C-alpha cells in the first residue's frame, strides 16, 4: 500500500505494523497513456476505489506538469495479522476501518 498515502491519512506503515497489521499487495494493474522522461516531475494521486473490510482497492492517476494523465493503475491489498491470517478491520481495528470507509464515501484522492 502506498506509504505516502498511509502517512497522509494518519495511519503510517509503522503504526500499522506496531498494531500487528500486515497489508500485502495482491494484484497490480498499470495502463501507460503517455511516455515520460526520467527527469519529468510526475504527480501521483491515490484514491480508495473499493473497500469491503477484507480487501482494499486503490486507484492511481499519474499526471505530468501539463496536467496530462500519463498512467493509471489499481492495486489490491489484503489485511493480515502477523501470523498471516485475515483480520476483520471493522471489528479488530474500527478506527482504521472508519478512516478507509470515509475516504471511499467521499471519493477523496490523496
C-alpha positions in Angstrom: 0.0 0.0 0.0 1.3 3.5 -0.8 3.5 4.6 2.2 2.8 8.3 1.5 -0.9 7.6 1.2 -0.9 5.9 4.6 1.1 8.8 6.2 -1.3 11.4 4.7 -4.4 9.6 6.2 -2.7 9.3 9.6 -2.1 5.6 9.5 1.6 5.2 8.8 3.1 1.9 7.8 5.0 1.8 11.1 1.8 2.4 13.0 0.0 -0.5 11.2 2.9 -2.8 11.8 3.1 -1.9 15.5 -0.6 -2.9 15.7 0.2 -6.2 14.1 -1.4 -5.3 10.7 0.3 -6.5 7.6 -1.0 -5.5 4.2 0.4 -7.4 1.3 -0.2 -6.4 -2.3 -2.4 -8.9 -4.1 -2.6 -7.5 -7.5 -1.3 -4.6 -9.6 -2.5 -3.2 -12.9 -0.9 -0.4 -14.8 -2.0 1.4 -18.0 0.6 3.7 -19.6 -1.0 6.5 -21.6 1.9 8.9 -22.5 5.6 8.4 -22.4 7.6 10.4 -19.9 11.3 11.1 -19.4 13.3 10.3 -16.2 13.7 14.0 -15.4 10.0 14.8 -15.6 8.1 15.6 -12.4 5.0 13.3 -12.1 2.2 13.9 -9.6 0.5 10.7 -8.2 -3.0 10.9 -6.9 -4.2 7.9 -4.9 -7.9 7.1 -4.1 -9.9 4.4 -2.5 -11.8 2.6 -5.2 -13.4 -0.2 -3.2 -13.3 -1.4 0.3 -15.4 -4.1 1.9 -13.4 -4.7 5.1 -11.2 -7.6 3.8 -9.7 -6.2 0.5 -8.8 -2.7 -0.3 -8.5 -1.5 -3.9 -6.6 1.8 -4.5 -6.6 3.8 -7.7 -3.6 5.7 -9.0 -3.5 8.6 -11.5 -0.1 9.9 -12.5 -0.1 13.3 -14.3 2.7 15.4 -15.8 3.4 19.1 -15.3 0.9 19.9 -18.1 -1.8 18.1 -16.2 -2.0 15.2 -18.8 -2.6 11.7 -17.4 0.5 9.6 -18.2 -0.5 6.5 -16.3 -3.4 5.0 -14.3 -3.3 1.9 -12.1 -5.1 -0.1 -9.5 -3.7 -2.2 -6.6 -5.5 -4.6 -4.3 -4.4 -5.3 -0.7 -5.3 -7.7 2.0 -5.1 -7.2 5.7 -3.5 -9.9 7.7 -2.1 -10.4 11.2 1.5 -11.3 12.0 0.6 -15.0 11.6 -0.7 -14.4 8.0 -4.3 -14.8 8.9 -7.0 -12.5 7.6 -8.2 -9.9 10.0 -11.6 -8.1 10.2 -10.8 -4.4 10.4 -14.3 -3.4 11.3 -14.2 -5.5 14.5 -10.5 -5.5 15.3 -9.4 -2.0 14.2 -12.6 0.1 13.9 -10.8 3.5 13.7 -8.7 2.4 10.7 -11.8 0.8 9.2 -13.8 4.0 9.6 -11.0 6.1 8.1 -11.0 3.9 4.9 -14.8 4.0 4.7 -14.8 7.8 4.9 -12.3 8.0 2.1 -14.4 5.7 0.0 -17.6 7.5 0.7 -16.1 10.9 -0.1 -14.2 9.7 -3.2 -11.2 11.6 -1.9 -7.9 11.3 -3.8 -4.7 12.0 -2.0 
